[in-house]
Amino acid sequence: MKKSLLCFVLPVRNEEESLAFIITRLKEISCELMCESKIICVDDSTDRSKDVAAKNGAIVLDGENQGLGRAMKIGLEYAKVLNADYTISLDTDGQVDLNEIKIFYEAVKNQGYDLVLASRFKKGHLVDYPYPKGNFFGVKLLSTYLCLATKLEISDSHGGIRAMSYKALCAVNIQGRHTYVQESIVSISDSGASLVELPSHWMKRGHGSSRVVSSKIKYALRTSPYLFLKAPLAFLLTPLVFIYRELNGYWRERVDI
């Protein structure tokens, strides 16, 4: 019996200290799941991440230094060429709990979901450190947009794990350099694929420092056109719904970080 092919897509930017452990653990998890796996690292690094990935048996692709969205698109397109039965994209900063991968894989393979999203805010106390209020404001705003665009209750716009079926993989349509998560979720939802969000543990970085956008204004200006084009009505309604939810304590009832 042929084993299922599971592709891991890892956008990498200067993660040489944590990358070897992540790749090794992903191989172990693949064996535990009894599936064939390919680990695809899309590299935009200035350190030795590329060499570390290659030394540990990963497929290394050039991210073209075009931003995280472009790197993710390159990786997912390669997984599609490989005809991956299942694809899991992961953040590589060491904050994802890799032991959760089995849960997400199971939800796609055996529970019939096409896209399984990780949420740090699905329930309380999933984040291991004081989460910055400015970051949480952005998550709430973008999650409101996703709720309107998909007509689903989505509590985290940037969870660290995304597992998808081949159907979902083929539906992904990414245009922007900074909006790959939102664009992929909306395009997969528009295709009629099924989505679900699962609670996910978020750990403190063990190496390096967080690379949250340096200017939130620039980020908003860069992302807004793509979000509008993907779901115009949702984009226009987001500020109104966000304010309404804030006034009615929507997030306070659901999130304790």
Secondary structure, 3 states (H helix, E strand, C coil): CCCCEEEEEEEECCCHHHHHHHHHHHHHHHHHHCCEEEEEEEECCCCCHHHHHHHCCCEEEECCCCCHHHHHHHHHHHHHHCCCCEEEEECCCCCECHHHHHHHHHHHHCCCCCEEEEECCCCCCCECCCCCHHHHHHHHHHHHHHHHHHCCCCCCCCCCEEEEEHHHHHHCCCCCCCCHHHHHHHHHHHCCCCEEEEECCECCCCCCCCCCCCCHHHHHHHHHHHHHHHCHHHHHHHHHHHHHHHHCCCCCCCCCC
